[in-house]
Amino acid sequence: MAKKNDSGFQSSAGLMRYFDSENEKGLKISPRAVIGLAVGLVVIVLLANTLFPL
């Protein structure tokens, strides 16, 4: 019979502690800015592909 592995909470405790602590020194970017940059990059790539086809 296999042993029951009860180390789930103990092994995830470090990750929970890591994600609970917020770093105030990091760069803060709003979600709208990330989506805007992604859409802008797609538009630039599509325009470049249209204007300069290979």
mmCIF entry with sequence, helices, sheets and N, C-alpha, C, O atoms, coordinates in Angstrom:
data_MODEL
# 
_entry.id   MODEL 
# 
_entity.id                         1 
_entity.type                       polymer 
_entity.pdbx_number_of_molecules   1 
# 
_entity_poly.entity_id                      1 
_entity_poly.type                           'polypeptide(L)' 
_entity_poly.nstd_linkage                   no 
_entity_poly.nstd_monomer                   no 
_entity_poly.pdbx_seq_one_letter_code       MAKKNDSGFQSSAGLMRYFDSENEKGLKISPRAVIGLAVGLVVIVLLANTLFPL 
_entity_poly.pdbx_seq_one_letter_code_can   MAKKNDSGFQSSAGLMRYFDSENEKGLKISPRAVIGLAVGLVVIVLLANTLFPL 
_entity_poly.pdbx_strand_id                 A 
# 
loop_
_entity_poly_seq.entity_id 
_entity_poly_seq.num 
_entity_poly_seq.mon_id 
_entity_poly_seq.hetero 
1 1  MET n 
1 2  ALA n 
1 3  LYS n 
1 4  LYS n 
1 5  ASN n 
1 6  ASP n 
1 7  SER n 
1 8  GLY n 
1 9  PHE n 
1 10 GLN n 
1 11 SER n 
1 12 SER n 
1 13 ALA n 
1 14 GLY n 
1 15 LEU n 
1 16 MET n 
1 17 ARG n 
1 18 TYR n 
1 19 PHE n 
1 20 ASP n 
1 21 SER n 
1 22 GLU n 
1 23 ASN n 
1 24 GLU n 
1 25 LYS n 
1 26 GLY n 
1 27 LEU n 
1 28 LYS n 
1 29 ILE n 
1 30 SER n 
1 31 PRO n 
1 32 ARG n 
1 33 ALA n 
1 34 VAL n 
1 35 ILE n 
1 36 GLY n 
1 37 LEU n 
1 38 ALA n 
1 39 VAL n 
1 40 GLY n 
1 41 LEU n 
1 42 VAL n 
1 43 VAL n 
1 44 ILE n 
1 45 VAL n 
1 46 LEU n 
1 47 LEU n 
1 48 ALA n 
1 49 ASN n 
1 50 THR n 
1 51 LEU n 
1 52 PHE n 
1 53 PRO n 
1 54 LEU n 
# 
_struct_asym.id          A 
_struct_asym.entity_id   1 
# 
loop_
_struct_conf.conf_type_id 
_struct_conf.id 
_struct_conf.pdbx_PDB_helix_id 
_struct_conf.beg_label_comp_id 
_struct_conf.beg_label_asym_id 
_struct_conf.beg_label_seq_id 
_struct_conf.pdbx_beg_PDB_ins_code 
_struct_conf.end_label_comp_id 
_struct_conf.end_label_asym_id 
_struct_conf.end_label_seq_id 
_struct_conf.pdbx_end_PDB_ins_code 
_struct_conf.beg_auth_comp_id 
_struct_conf.beg_auth_asym_id 
_struct_conf.beg_auth_seq_id 
_struct_conf.end_auth_comp_id 
_struct_conf.end_auth_asym_id 
_struct_conf.end_auth_seq_id 
_struct_conf.pdbx_PDB_helix_class 
_struct_conf.details 
_struct_conf.pdbx_PDB_helix_length 
HELX_P HELX_P1 AA1 GLY A 8  ? ASP A 20 ? GLY A 8  ASP A 20 1 ? 13 
HELX_P HELX_P2 AA2 PRO A 31 ? LEU A 51 ? PRO A 31 LEU A 51 1 ? 21 
# 
_struct_conf_type.id          HELX_P 
_struct_conf_type.criteria    ? 
_struct_conf_type.reference   ? 
# 
loop_
_atom_site.group_PDB 
_atom_site.id 
_atom_site.type_symbol 
_atom_site.label_atom_id 
_atom_site.label_alt_id 
_atom_site.label_comp_id 
_atom_site.label_asym_id 
_atom_site.label_entity_id 
_atom_site.label_seq_id 
_atom_site.pdbx_PDB_ins_code 
_atom_site.Cartn_x 
_atom_site.Cartn_y 
_atom_site.Cartn_z 
_atom_site.occupancy 
_atom_site.B_iso_or_equiv 
_atom_site.pdbx_formal_charge 
_atom_site.auth_seq_id 
_atom_site.auth_comp_id 
_atom_site.auth_asym_id 
_atom_site.auth_atom_id 
_atom_site.pdbx_PDB_model_num 
ATOM 1   N N  . MET A 1 1  ? 0.829  -1.172 0.000   1.00 0.00 ? 1  MET A N  1 
ATOM 2   C CA . MET A 1 1  ? 0.000  0.000  0.000   1.00 0.00 ? 1  MET A CA 1 
ATOM 3   C C  . MET A 1 1  ? 0.881  1.245  0.000   1.00 0.00 ? 1  MET A C  1 
ATOM 4   O O  . MET A 1 1  ? 1.840  1.324  0.768   1.00 0.00 ? 1  MET A O  1 
ATOM 5   N N  . ALA A 1 2  ? 0.571  2.202  -0.839  1.00 0.00 ? 2  ALA A N  1 
ATOM 6   C CA . ALA A 1 2  ? 1.385  3.408  -0.958  1.00 0.00 ? 2  ALA A CA 1 
ATOM 7   C C  . ALA A 1 2  ? 1.164  4.336  0.230   1.00 0.00 ? 2  ALA A C  1 
ATOM 8   O O  . ALA A 1 2  ? 0.077  4.385  0.805   1.00 0.00 ? 2  ALA A O  1 
ATOM 9   N N  . LYS A 1 3  ? 2.216  5.071  0.588   1.00 0.00 ? 3  LYS A N  1 
ATOM 10  C CA . LYS A 1 3  ? 2.100  6.033  1.677   1.00 0.00 ? 3  LYS A CA 1 
ATOM 11  C C  . LYS A 1 3  ? 1.357  7.269  1.203   1.00 0.00 ? 3  LYS A C  1 
ATOM 12  O O  . LYS A 1 3  ? 1.466  7.670  0.044   1.00 0.00 ? 3  LYS A O  1 
ATOM 13  N N  . LYS A 1 4  ? 0.609  7.862  2.102   1.00 0.00 ? 4  LYS A N  1 
ATOM 14  C CA . LYS A 1 4  ? -0.127 9.087  1.777   1.00 0.00 ? 4  LYS A CA 1 
ATOM 15  C C  . LYS A 1 4  ? 0.820  10.268 1.929   1.00 0.00 ? 4  LYS A C  1 
ATOM 16  O O  . LYS A 1 4  ? 1.483  10.412 2.957   1.00 0.00 ? 4  LYS A O  1 
ATOM 17  N N  . ASN A 1 5  ? 0.883  11.106 0.915   1.00 0.00 ? 5  ASN A N  1 
ATOM 18  C CA . ASN A 1 5  ? 1.783  12.264 0.930   1.00 0.00 ? 5  ASN A CA 1 
ATOM 19  C C  . ASN A 1 5  ? 1.033  13.473 1.481   1.00 0.00 ? 5  ASN A C  1 
ATOM 20  O O  . ASN A 1 5  ? 0.157  14.019 0.810   1.00 0.00 ? 5  ASN A O  1 
ATOM 21  N N  . ASP A 1 6  ? 1.373  13.893 2.704   1.00 0.00 ? 6  ASP A N  1 
ATOM 22  C CA . ASP A 1 6  ? 0.700  15.020 3.355   1.00 0.00 ? 6  ASP A CA 1 
ATOM 23  C C  . ASP A 1 6  ? 1.529  16.293 3.318   1.00 0.00 ? 6  ASP A C  1 
ATOM 24  O O  . ASP A 1 6  ? 1.310  17.178 4.145   1.00 0.00 ? 6  ASP A O  1 
ATOM 25  N N  . SER A 1 7  ? 2.473  16.419 2.389   1.00 0.00 ? 7  SER A N  1 
ATOM 26  C CA . SER A 1 7  ? 3.361  17.581 2.389   1.00 0.00 ? 7  SER A CA 1 
ATOM 27  C C  . SER A 1 7  ? 2.857  18.702 1.487   1.00 0.00 ? 7  SER A C  1 
ATOM 28  O O  . SER A 1 7  ? 3.637  19.592 1.146   1.00 0.00 ? 7  SER A O  1 
ATOM 29  N N  . GLY A 1 8  ? 1.590  18.697 1.086   1.00 0.00 ? 8  GLY A N  1 
ATOM 30  C CA . GLY A 1 8  ? 1.063  19.713 0.175   1.00 0.00 ? 8  GLY A CA 1 
ATOM 31  C C  . GLY A 1 8  ? 1.101  21.109 0.747   1.00 0.00 ? 8  GLY A C  1 
ATOM 32  O O  . GLY A 1 8  ? 1.565  22.040 0.089   1.00 0.00 ? 8  GLY A O  1 
ATOM 33  N N  . PHE A 1 9  ? 0.614  21.268 1.974   1.00 0.00 ? 9  PHE A N  1 
ATOM 34  C CA . PHE A 1 9  ? 0.578  22.600 2.562   1.00 0.00 ? 9  PHE A CA 1 
ATOM 35  C C  . PHE A 1 9  ? 1.971  23.096 2.899   1.00 0.00 ? 9  PHE A C  1 
ATOM 36  O O  . PHE A 1 9  ? 2.271  24.273 2.695   1.00 0.00 ? 9  PHE A O  1 
ATOM 37  N N  . GLN A 1 10 ? 2.826  22.227 3.408   1.00 0.00 ? 10 GLN A N  1 
ATOM 38  C CA . GLN A 1 10 ? 4.172  22.642 3.777   1.00 0.00 ? 10 GLN A CA 1 
ATOM 39  C C  . GLN A 1 10 ? 4.976  23.042 2.550   1.00 0.00 ? 10 GLN A C  1 
ATOM 40  O O  . GLN A 1 10 ? 5.752  23.995 2.608   1.00 0.00 ? 10 GLN A O  1 
ATOM 41  N N  . SER A 1 11 ? 4.805  22.336 1.446   1.00 0.00 ? 11 SER A N  1 
ATOM 42  C CA . SER A 1 11 ? 5.585  22.665 0.260   1.00 0.00 ? 11 SER A CA 1 
ATOM 43  C C  . SER A 1 11 ? 5.074  23.939 -0.410  1.00 0.00 ? 11 SER A C  1 
ATOM 44  O O  . SER A 1 11 ? 5.834  24.620 -1.098  1.00 0.00 ? 11 SER A O  1 
ATOM 45  N N  . SER A 1 12 ? 3.799  24.266 -0.218  1.00 0.00 ? 12 SER A N  1 
ATOM 46  C CA . SER A 1 12 ? 3.277  25.480 -0.842  1.00 0.00 ? 12 SER A CA 1 
ATOM 47  C C  . SER A 1 12 ? 3.370  26.686 0.082   1.00 0.00 ? 12 SER A C  1 
ATOM 48  O O  . SER A 1 12 ? 3.064  27.802 -0.338  1.00 0.00 ? 12 SER A O  1 
ATOM 49  N N  . ALA A 1 13 ? 3.780  26.491 1.310   1.00 0.00 ? 13 ALA A N  1 
ATOM 50  C CA . ALA A 1 13 ? 3.848  27.604 2.258   1.00 0.00 ? 13 ALA A CA 1 
ATOM 51  C C  . ALA A 1 13 ? 4.864  28.649 1.804   1.00 0.00 ? 13 ALA A C  1 
ATOM 52  O O  . ALA A 1 13 ? 4.629  29.845 1.971   1.00 0.00 ? 13 ALA A O  1 
ATOM 53  N N  . GLY A 1 14 ? 5.972  28.225 1.242   1.00 0.00 ? 14 GLY A N  1 
ATOM 54  C CA . GLY A 1 14 ? 6.978  29.171 0.753   1.00 0.00 ? 14 GLY A CA 1 
ATOM 55  C C  . GLY A 1 14 ? 6.458  30.002 -0.400  1.00 0.00 ? 14 GLY A C  1 
ATOM 56  O O  . GLY A 1 14 ? 6.721  31.203 -0.471  1.00 0.00 ? 14 GLY A O  1 
ATOM 57  N N  . LEU A 1 15 ? 5.716  29.368 -1.312  1.00 0.00 ? 15 LEU A N  1 
ATOM 58  C CA . LEU A 1 15 ? 5.147  30.117 -2.430  1.00 0.00 ? 15 LEU A CA 1 
ATOM 59  C C  . LEU A 1 15 ? 4.102  31.111 -1.962  1.00 0.00 ? 15 LEU A C  1 
ATOM 60  O O  . LEU A 1 15 ? 4.030  32.231 -2.468  1.00 0.00 ? 15 LEU A O  1 
ATOM 61  N N  . MET A 1 16 ? 3.286  30.699 -0.990  1.00 0.00 ? 16 MET A N  1 
ATOM 62  C CA . MET A 1 16 ? 2.266  31.611 -0.471  1.00 0.00 ? 16 MET A CA 1 
ATOM 63  C C  . MET A 1 16 ? 2.927  32.807 0.189   1.00 0.00 ? 16 MET A C  1 
ATOM 64  O O  . MET A 1 16 ? 2.464  33.936 0.026   1.00 0.00 ? 16 MET A O  1 
ATOM 65  N N  . ARG A 1 17 ? 3.994  32.580 0.927   1.00 0.00 ? 17 ARG A N  1 
ATOM 66  C CA . ARG A 1 17 ? 4.703  33.670 1.581   1.00 0.00 ? 17 ARG A CA 1 
ATOM 67  C C  . ARG A 1 17 ? 5.335  34.592 0.530   1.00 0.00 ? 17 ARG A C  1 
ATOM 68  O O  . ARG A 1 17 ? 5.351  35.811 0.700   1.00 0.00 ? 17 ARG A O  1 
ATOM 69  N N  . TYR A 1 18 ? 5.859  34.000 -0.563  1.00 0.00 ? 18 TYR A N  1 
ATOM 70  C CA . TYR A 1 18 ? 6.492  34.794 -1.618  1.00 0.00 ? 18 TYR A CA 1 
ATOM 71  C C  . TYR A 1 18 ? 5.469  35.681 -2.319  1.00 0.00 ? 18 TYR A C  1 
ATOM 72  O O  . TYR A 1 18 ? 5.737  36.859 -2.553  1.00 0.00 ? 18 TYR A O  1 
ATOM 73  N N  . PHE A 1 19 ? 4.305  35.140 -2.658  1.00 0.00 ? 19 PHE A N  1 
ATOM 74  C CA . PHE A 1 19 ? 3.307  35.908 -3.387  1.00 0.00 ? 19 PHE A CA 1 
ATOM 75  C C  . PHE A 1 19 ? 2.531  36.863 -2.500  1.00 0.00 ? 19 PHE A C  1 
ATOM 76  O O  . PHE A 1 19 ? 1.955  37.829 -3.000  1.00 0.00 ? 19 PHE A O  1 
ATOM 77  N N  . ASP A 1 20 ? 2.500  36.620 -1.191  1.00 0.00 ? 20 ASP A N  1 
ATOM 78  C CA . ASP A 1 20 ? 1.813  37.530 -0.276  1.00 0.00 ? 20 ASP A CA 1 
ATOM 79  C C  . ASP A 1 20 ? 2.603  38.810 -0.065  1.00 0.00 ? 20 ASP A C  1 
ATOM 80  O O  . ASP A 1 20 ? 2.016  39.864 0.180   1.00 0.00 ? 20 ASP A O  1 
ATOM 81  N N  . SER A 1 21 ? 3.918  38.737 -0.155  1.00 0.00 ? 21 SER A N  1 
ATOM 82  C CA . SER A 1 21 ? 4.726  39.937 0.067   1.00 0.00 ? 21 SER A CA 1 
ATOM 83  C C  . SER A 1 21 ? 4.845  40.705 -1.244  1.00 0.00 ? 21 SER A C  1 
ATOM 84  O O  . SER A 1 21 ? 5.310  40.172 -2.252  1.00 0.00 ? 21 SER A O  1 
ATOM 85  N N  . GLU A 1 22 ? 4.422  41.955 -1.214  1.00 0.00 ? 22 GLU A N  1 
ATOM 86  C CA . GLU A 1 22 ? 4.502  42.792 -2.409  1.00 0.00 ? 22 GLU A CA 1 
ATOM 87  C C  . GLU A 1 22 ? 5.766  43.627 -2.340  1.00 0.00 ? 22 GLU A C  1 
ATOM 88  O O  . GLU A 1 22 ? 6.119  44.161 -1.289  1.00 0.00 ? 22 GLU A O  1 
ATOM 89  N N  . ASN A 1 23 ? 6.431  43.732 -3.457  1.00 0.00 ? 23 ASN A N  1 
ATOM 90  C CA . ASN A 1 23 ? 7.651  44.514 -3.529  1.00 0.00 ? 23 ASN A CA 1 
ATOM 91  C C  . ASN A 1 23 ? 7.298  45.925 -3.987  1.00 0.00 ? 23 ASN A C  1 
ATOM 92  O O  . ASN A 1 23 ? 6.789  46.109 -5.093  1.00 0.00 ? 23 ASN A O  1 
ATOM 93  N N  . GLU A 1 24 ? 7.559  46.904 -3.159  1.00 0.00 ? 24 GLU A N  1 
ATOM 94  C CA . GLU A 1 24 ? 7.235  48.290 -3.481  1.00 0.00 ? 24 GLU A CA 1 
ATOM 95  C C  . GLU A 1 24 ? 8.276  48.915 -4.416  1.00 0.00 ? 24 GLU A C  1 
ATOM 96  O O  . GLU A 1 24 ? 8.038  49.995 -4.958  1.00 0.00 ? 24 GLU A O  1 
ATOM 97  N N  . LYS A 1 25 ? 9.405  48.269 -4.613  1.00 0.00 ? 25 LYS A N  1 
ATOM 98  C CA . LYS A 1 25 ? 10.470 48.825 -5.438  1.00 0.00 ? 25 LYS A CA 1 
ATOM 99  C C  . LYS A 1 25 ? 10.276 48.535 -6.923  1.00 0.00 ? 25 LYS A C  1 
ATOM 100 O O  . LYS A 1 25 ? 10.917 49.165 -7.764  1.00 0.00 ? 25 LYS A O  1 
ATOM 101 N N  . GLY A 1 26 ? 9.408  47.597 -7.251  1.00 0.00 ? 26 GLY A N  1 
ATOM 102 C CA . GLY A 1 26 ? 9.233  47.180 -8.632  1.00 0.00 ? 26 GLY A CA 1 
ATOM 103 C C  . GLY A 1 26 ? 8.452  48.184 -9.467  1.00 0.00 ? 26 GLY A C  1 
ATOM 104 O O  . GLY A 1 26 ? 7.785  49.072 -8.936  1.00 0.00 ? 26 GLY A O  1 
ATOM 105 N N  . LEU A 1 27 ? 8.548  48.029 -10.769 1.00 0.00 ? 27 LEU A N  1 
ATOM 106 C CA . LEU A 1 27 ? 7.855  48.881 -11.715 1.00 0.00 ? 27 LEU A CA 1 
ATOM 107 C C  . LEU A 1 27 ? 6.379  48.518 -11.730 1.00 0.00 ? 27 LEU A C  1 
ATOM 108 O O  . LEU A 1 27 ? 6.031  47.345 -11.861 1.00 0.00 ? 27 LEU A O  1 
ATOM 109 N N  . LYS A 1 28 ? 5.514  49.503 -11.600 1.00 0.00 ? 28 LYS A N  1 
ATOM 110 C CA . LYS A 1 28 ? 4.066  49.275 -11.604 1.00 0.00 ? 28 LYS A CA 1 
ATOM 111 C C  . LYS A 1 28 ? 3.519  49.683 -12.969 1.00 0.00 ? 28 LYS A C  1 
ATOM 112 O O  . LYS A 1 28 ? 3.671  50.829 -13.391 1.00 0.00 ? 28 LYS A O  1 
ATOM 113 N N  . ILE A 1 29 ? 2.878  48.730 -13.657 1.00 0.00 ? 29 ILE A N  1 
ATOM 114 C CA . ILE A 1 29 ? 2.271  48.989 -14.964 1.00 0.00 ? 29 ILE A CA 1 
ATOM 115 C C  . ILE A 1 29 ? 0.809  48.586 -14.864 1.00 0.00 ? 29 ILE A C  1 
ATOM 116 O O  . ILE A 1 29 ? 0.489  47.494 -14.394 1.00 0.00 ? 29 ILE A O  1 
ATOM 117 N N  . SER A 1 30 ? -0.078 49.471 -15.306 1.00 0.00 ? 30 SER A N  1 
ATOM 118 C CA . SER A 1 30 ? -1.498 49.165 -15.238 1.00 0.00 ? 30 SER A CA 1 
ATOM 119 C C  . SER A 1 30 ? -1.860 48.123 -16.304 1.00 0.00 ? 30 SER A C  1 
ATOM 120 O O  . SER A 1 30 ? -1.208 48.049 -17.345 1.00 0.00 ? 30 SER A O  1 
ATOM 121 N N  . PRO A 1 31 ? -2.882 47.330 -16.049 1.00 0.00 ? 31 PRO A N  1 
ATOM 122 C CA . PRO A 1 31 ? -3.310 46.331 -17.037 1.00 0.00 ? 31 PRO A CA 1 
ATOM 123 C C  . PRO A 1 31 ? -3.731 46.961 -18.360 1.00 0.00 ? 31 PRO A C  1 
ATOM 124 O O  . PRO A 1 31 ? -3.516 46.375 -19.421 1.00 0.00 ? 31 PRO A O  1 
ATOM 125 N N  . ARG A 1 32 ? -4.331 48.155 -18.306 1.00 0.00 ? 32 ARG A N  1 
ATOM 126 C CA . ARG A 1 32 ? -4.723 48.826 -19.555 1.00 0.00 ? 32 ARG A CA 1 
ATOM 127 C C  . ARG A 1 32 ? -3.503 49.188 -20.393 1.00 0.00 ? 32 ARG A C  1 
ATOM 128 O O  . ARG A 1 32 ? -3.549 49.109 -21.621 1.00 0.00 ? 32 ARG A O  1 
ATOM 129 N N  . ALA A 1 33 ? -2.419 49.583 -19.743 1.00 0.00 ? 33 ALA A N  1 
ATOM 130 C CA . ALA A 1 33 ? -1.195 49.921 -20.475 1.00 0.00 ? 33 ALA A CA 1 
ATOM 131 C C  . ALA A 1 33 ? -0.613 48.689 -21.158 1.00 0.00 ? 33 ALA A C  1 
ATOM 132 O O  . ALA A 1 33 ? -0.138 48.779 -22.290 1.00 0.00 ? 33 ALA A O  1 
ATOM 133 N N  . VAL A 1 34 ? -0.643 47.550 -20.493 1.00 0.00 ? 34 VAL A N  1 
ATOM 134 C CA . VAL A 1 34 ? -0.120 46.317 -21.087 1.00 0.00 ? 34 VAL A CA 1 
ATOM 135 C C  . VAL A 1 34 ? -0.945 45.921 -22.300 1.00 0.00 ? 34 VAL A C  1 
ATOM 136 O O  . VAL A 1 34 ? -0.390 45.557 -23.337 1.00 0.00 ? 34 VAL A O  1 
ATOM 137 N N  . ILE A 1 35 ? -2.262 45.989 -22.181 1.00 0.00 ? 35 ILE A N  1 
ATOM 138 C CA . ILE A 1 35 ? -3.131 45.640 -23.314 1.00 0.00 ? 35 ILE A CA 1 
ATOM 139 C C  . ILE A 1 35 ? -2.947 46.648 -24.447 1.00 0.00 ? 35 ILE A C  1 
ATOM 140 O O  . ILE A 1 35 ? -2.916 46.265 -25.617 1.00 0.00 ? 35 ILE A O  1 
ATOM 141 N N  . GLY A 1 36 ? -2.826 47.928 -24.111 1.00 0.00 ? 36 GLY A N  1 
ATOM 142 C CA . GLY A 1 36 ? -2.604 48.948 -25.128 1.00 0.00 ? 36 GLY A CA 1 
ATOM 143 C C  . GLY A 1 36 ? -1.294 48.741 -25.877 1.00 0.00 ? 36 GLY A C  1 
ATOM 144 O O  . GLY A 1 36 ? -1.238 48.897 -27.097 1.00 0.00 ? 36 GLY A O  1 
ATOM 145 N N  . LEU A 1 37 ? -0.241 48.391 -25.144 1.00 0.00 ? 37 LEU A N  1 
ATOM 146 C CA . LEU A 1 37 ? 1.049  48.122 -25.792 1.00 0.00 ? 37 LEU A CA 1 
ATOM 147 C C  . LEU A 1 37 ? 0.964  46.897 -26.702 1.00 0.00 ? 37 LEU A C  1 
ATOM 148 O O  . LEU A 1 37 ? 1.543  46.889 -27.789 1.00 0.00 ? 37 LEU A O  1 
ATOM 149 N N  . ALA A 1 38 ? 0.248  45.868 -26.264 1.00 0.00 ? 38 ALA A N  1 
ATOM 150 C CA . ALA A 1 38 ? 0.105  44.670 -27.088 1.00 0.00 ? 38 ALA A CA 1 
ATOM 151 C C  . ALA A 1 38 ? -0.665 44.967 -28.373 1.00 0.00 ? 38 ALA A C  1 
ATOM 152 O O  . ALA A 1 38 ? -0.274 44.520 -29.451 1.00 0.00 ? 38 ALA A O  1 
ATOM 153 N N  . VAL A 1 39 ? -1.753 45.716 -28.258 1.00 0.00 ? 39 VAL A N  1 
ATOM 154 C CA . VAL A 1 39 ? -2.547 46.072 -29.440 1.00 0.00 ? 39 VAL A CA 1 
ATOM 155 C C  . VAL A 1 39 ? -1.720 46.963 -30.365 1.00 0.00 ? 39 VAL A C  1 
ATOM 156 O O  . VAL A 1 39 ? -1.739 46.778 -31.582 1.00 0.00 ? 39 VAL A O  1 
ATOM 157 N N  . GLY A 1 40 ? -1.002 47.918 -29.803 1.00 0.00 ? 40 GLY A N  1 
ATOM 158 C CA . GLY A 1 40 ? -0.148 48.785 -30.615 1.00 0.00 ? 40 GLY A CA 1 
ATOM 159 C C  . GLY A 1 40 ? 0.927  48.009 -31.353 1.00 0.00 ? 40 GLY A C  1 
ATOM 160 O O  . GLY A 1 40 ? 1.218  48.298 -32.513 1.00 0.00 ? 40 GLY A O  1 
ATOM 161 N N  . LEU A 1 41 ? 1.515  47.030 -30.693 1.00 0.00 ? 41 LEU A N  1 
ATOM 162 C CA . LEU A 1 41 ? 2.537  46.218 -31.340 1.00 0.00 ? 41 LEU A CA 1 
ATOM 163 C C  . LEU A 1 41 ? 1.954  45.391 -32.474 1.00 0.00 ? 41 LEU A C  1 
ATOM 164 O O  . LEU A 1 41 ? 2.588  45.232 -33.517 1.00 0.00 ? 41 LEU A O  1 
ATOM 165 N N  . VAL A 1 42 ? 0.755  44.865 -32.279 1.00 0.00 ? 42 VAL A N  1 
ATOM 166 C CA . VAL A 1 42 ? 0.093  44.101 -33.351 1.00 0.00 ? 42 VAL A CA 1 
ATOM 167 C C  . VAL A 1 42 ? -0.167 45.007 -34.549 1.00 0.00 ? 42 VAL A C  1 
ATOM 168 O O  . VAL A 1 42 ? 0.062  44.603 -35.689 1.00 0.00 ? 42 VAL A O  1 
ATOM 169 N N  . VAL A 1 43 ? -0.643 46.228 -34.302 1.00 0.00 ? 43 VAL A N  1 
ATOM 170 C CA . VAL A 1 43 ? -0.914 47.166 -35.396 1.00 0.00 ? 43 VAL A CA 1 
ATOM 171 C C  . VAL A 1 43 ? 0.378  47.505 -36.140 1.00 0.00 ? 43 VAL A C  1 
ATOM 172 O O  . VAL A 1 43 ? 0.379  47.567 -37.370 1.00 0.00 ? 43 VAL A O  1 
ATOM 173 N N  . ILE A 1 44 ? 1.467  47.724 -35.422 1.00 0.00 ? 44 ILE A N  1 
ATOM 174 C CA . ILE A 1 44 ? 2.753  48.045 -36.059 1.00 0.00 ? 44 ILE A CA 1 
ATOM 175 C C  . ILE A 1 44 ? 3.234  46.890 -36.923 1.00 0.00 ? 44 ILE A C  1 
ATOM 176 O O  . ILE A 1 44 ? 3.715  47.102 -38.037 1.00 0.00 ? 44 ILE A O  1 
ATOM 177 N N  . VAL A 1 45 ? 3.108  45.673 -36.416 1.00 0.00 ? 45 VAL A N  1 
ATOM 178 C CA . VAL A 1 45 ? 3.547  44.503 -37.186 1.00 0.00 ? 45 VAL A CA 1 
ATOM 179 C C  . VAL A 1 45 ? 2.690  44.329 -38.431 1.00 0.00 ? 45 VAL A C  1 
ATOM 180 O O  . VAL A 1 45 ? 3.220  44.035 -39.502 1.00 0.00 ? 45 VAL A O  1 
ATOM 181 N N  . LEU A 1 46 ? 1.375  44.504 -38.314 1.00 0.00 ? 46 LEU A N  1 
ATOM 182 C CA . LEU A 1 46 ? 0.502  44.371 -39.483 1.00 0.00 ? 46 LEU A CA 1 
ATOM 183 C C  . LEU A 1 46 ? 0.790  45.453 -40.517 1.00 0.00 ? 46 LEU A C  1 
ATOM 184 O O  . LEU A 1 46 ? 0.807  45.165 -41.714 1.00 0.00 ? 46 LEU A O  1 
ATOM 185 N N  . LEU A 1 47 ? 1.017  46.695 -40.080 1.00 0.00 ? 47 LEU A N  1 
ATOM 186 C CA . LEU A 1 47 ? 1.360  47.764 -41.015 1.00 0.00 ? 47 LEU A CA 1 
ATOM 187 C C  . LEU A 1 47 ? 2.700  47.512 -41.690 1.00 0.00 ? 47 LEU A C  1 
ATOM 188 O O  . LEU A 1 47 ? 2.848  47.744 -42.890 1.00 0.00 ? 47 LEU A O  1 
ATOM 189 N N  . ALA A 1 48 ? 3.669  47.042 -40.929 1.00 0.00 ? 48 ALA A N  1 
ATOM 190 C CA . ALA A 1 48 ? 4.981  46.745 -41.516 1.00 0.00 ? 48 ALA A CA 1 
ATOM 191 C C  . ALA A 1 48 ? 4.868  45.618 -42.533 1.00 0.00 ? 48 ALA A C  1 
ATOM 192 O O  . ALA A 1 48 ? 5.515  45.657 -43.580 1.00 0.00 ? 48 ALA A O  1 
ATOM 193 N N  . ASN A 1 49 ? 4.058  44.625 -42.234 1.00 0.00 ? 49 ASN A N  1 
ATOM 194 C CA . ASN A 1 49 ? 3.866  43.518 -43.158 1.00 0.00 ? 49 ASN A CA 1 
ATOM 195 C C  . ASN A 1 49 ? 3.161  43.983 -44.433 1.00 0.00 ? 49 ASN A C  1 
ATOM 196 O O  . ASN A 1 49 ? 3.453  43.478 -45.517 1.00 0.00 ? 49 ASN A O  1 
ATOM 197 N N  . THR A 1 50 ? 2.238  44.935 -44.316 1.00 0.00 ? 50 THR A N  1 
ATOM 198 C CA . THR A 1 50 ? 1.520  45.441 -45.479 1.00 0.00 ? 50 THR A CA 1 
ATOM 199 C C  . THR A 1 50 ? 2.407  46.362 -46.319 1.00 0.00 ? 50 THR A C  1 
ATOM 200 O O  . THR A 1 50 ? 2.412  46.269 -47.546 1.00 0.00 ? 50 THR A O  1 
ATOM 201 N N  . LEU A 1 51 ? 3.149  47.242 -45.666 1.00 0.00 ? 51 LEU A N  1 
ATOM 202 C CA . LEU A 1 51 ? 3.977  48.218 -46.388 1.00 0.00 ? 51 LEU A CA 1 
ATOM 203 C C  . LEU A 1 51 ? 5.263  47.624 -46.952 1.00 0.00 ? 51 LEU A C  1 
ATOM 204 O O  . LEU A 1 51 ? 5.741  48.061 -47.999 1.00 0.00 ? 51 LEU A O  1 
ATOM 205 N N  . PHE A 1 52 ? 5.820  46.642 -46.272 1.00 0.00 ? 52 PHE A N  1 
ATOM 206 C CA . PHE A 1 52 ? 7.091  46.048 -46.688 1.00 0.00 ? 52 PHE A CA 1 
ATOM 207 C C  . PHE A 1 52 ? 6.961  44.532 -46.775 1.00 0.00 ? 52 PHE A C  1 
ATOM 208 O O  . PHE A 1 52 ? 7.527  43.817 -45.948 1.00 0.00 ? 52 PHE A O  1 
ATOM 209 N N  . PRO A 1 53 ? 6.221  44.031 -47.766 1.00 0.00 ? 53 PRO A N  1 
ATOM 210 C CA . PRO A 1 53 ? 6.057  42.563 -47.870 1.00 0.00 ? 53 PRO A CA 1 
ATOM 211 C C  . PRO A 1 53 ? 7.363  41.892 -48.276 1.00 0.00 ? 53 PRO A C  1 
ATOM 212 O O  . PRO A 1 53 ? 8.199  42.488 -48.956 1.00 0.00 ? 53 PRO A O  1 
ATOM 213 N N  . LEU A 1 54 ? 7.523  40.659 -47.854 1.00 0.00 ? 54 LEU A N  1 
ATOM 214 C CA . LEU A 1 54 ? 8.753  39.923 -48.183 1.00 0.00 ? 54 LEU A CA 1 
ATOM 215 C C  . LEU A 1 54 ? 8.604  39.119 -49.436 1.00 0.00 ? 54 LEU A C  1 
ATOM 216 O O  . LEU A 1 54 ? 9.545  38.443 -49.851 1.00 0.00 ? 54 LEU A O  1 
# 
